[in-house]
Amino acid sequence: MDVFIDYNANDMKKLISFGINDYPGSQNDLQGCIHDQENVCSHLVKQFGFEAKTFKNSEVTKEKLRSEVTNLVLSAVAGDI
């Protein structure tokens, strides 16, 4: 699969990724989310120069998600997409 993205190589690209396999107290745990998260983030970092922050399983909370997305938005400058 080839992906072509038109971007300036000097632009800062940021990525926040939340992956959850483990749902404590339930029998609904998943098997591949963390693996997929690692593969996608690795590809975006290596191929496109993203700066990645990843959170897995118990690191993922409503507060963490809200805080990280808020910080990402607040760090945006004119022209960011």
HELIX and SHEET records of a PDB file:
HELIX    1   1 CYS A   33  PHE A   48  1                                  16    
HELIX    2   2 ASN A   57  GLU A   59  5                                   3    
HELIX    3   3 LYS A   62  LEU A   74  1                                  13    
SHEET    1   A 2 LYS A  13  GLY A  19  0                                        
SHEET    2   A 2 PHE A  50  LYS A  56  1                                        
END                                                                             
